[in-house]
Amino acid sequence: MDRWLWTWSGASFGFQDGDQLFGQDGSHVGKFVESEIFDARTGRYLGEVIDDRLIRKVSKAHKVRTPPSPRTRSARAPRAPRSPRVMRVGYEDWPLG
């Protein structure tokens, strides 16, 4: 079953299917390695998930993994936004695009 995810600021982003992250348009965004997410094209660190929120730890920006094989999924209707959370020190919000 897919798990829907939001940005730290509360915007609907996409969903997790197993160890893969997809945008709500069905695009393959990245791969999960534990709680960290790496770009599906370049293997660069994108951020991580805490509860159902996506956030980026600034000090991890240098990390890189081998990118996964590209995948696609069907587009999904965005979910309702959620309340923003207070930003953690050393982090920044997940970029939308």
C-alpha positions in Angstrom: 0.0 0.0 0.0 1.3 3.4 -0.9 2.1 6.0 1.8 1.3 9.6 1.0 3.9 12.3 1.9 3.9 16.0 2.5 6.6 18.7 2.6 7.6 20.1 6.0 5.6 23.2 5.1 2.5 21.0 4.5 2.2 20.8 0.7 1.1 17.6 -0.8 4.1 16.0 -2.6 3.7 12.4 -3.6 3.8 8.9 -2.3 6.2 6.1 -1.2 5.8 2.7 -2.8 8.2 0.3 -1.2 11.6 1.9 -1.3 10.7 4.3 -4.1 9.4 7.9 -4.0 7.0 9.1 -6.7 5.6 12.6 -7.3 1.8 13.0 -7.4 2.2 13.2 -11.2 3.6 9.6 -11.2 7.3 10.7 -11.8 10.0 8.7 -10.2 11.6 11.1 -7.8 13.9 9.0 -5.7 14.9 5.9 -3.7 14.7 5.4 0.0 17.8 4.1 1.8 16.4 3.8 5.3 14.9 7.2 6.0 17.1 9.1 3.5 16.0 9.7 -0.1 18.3 9.8 -3.1 17.5 11.3 -6.5 16.3 8.8 -9.1 18.4 10.3 -11.9 21.6 11.4 -10.2 21.8 9.5 -6.9 22.3 12.7 -4.9 20.8 13.1 -1.5 17.4 14.8 -1.7 16.3 14.7 1.9 14.6 12.4 4.3 11.2 11.5 5.7 10.2 12.1 9.3 6.7 10.7 10.1 4.8 11.6 6.9 6.9 14.7 6.1 9.8 15.3 3.7 12.6 17.5 4.8 16.3 18.1 3.8 19.2 18.1 6.2 21.7 20.7 4.8 24.8 18.9 6.1 24.0 15.7 4.1 23.9 17.5 0.7 27.2 15.9 -0.4 25.9 12.3 -0.1 25.5 10.3 -3.3 24.3 6.7 -4.0 24.0 4.7 -7.2 20.7 5.8 -8.8 17.9 3.1 -9.3 16.5 2.0 -12.6 13.8 4.5 -13.7 10.2 3.7 -13.0 6.9 5.5 -13.5 3.5 5.3 -11.8 0.1 6.7 -12.6 -0.6 10.3 -11.6 -2.6 10.8 -8.4 -4.8 13.6 -7.3 -3.0 15.8 -4.7 -4.0 15.4 -1.1 -5.2 18.3 1.1 -2.4 20.4 2.5 -1.5 20.0 6.1 -0.4 22.5 8.7 3.3 23.5 8.4 5.7 22.4 11.1 8.4 24.5 12.8 11.6 24.1 10.9 14.3 22.1 12.6 17.8 23.7 13.0 20.1 22.5 10.2 17.3 21.6 7.9 15.4 23.2 5.1 12.0 22.4 3.5 11.7 19.8 0.7 11.7 21.6 -2.7 8.5 21.2 -4.7 10.1 21.2 -8.1 
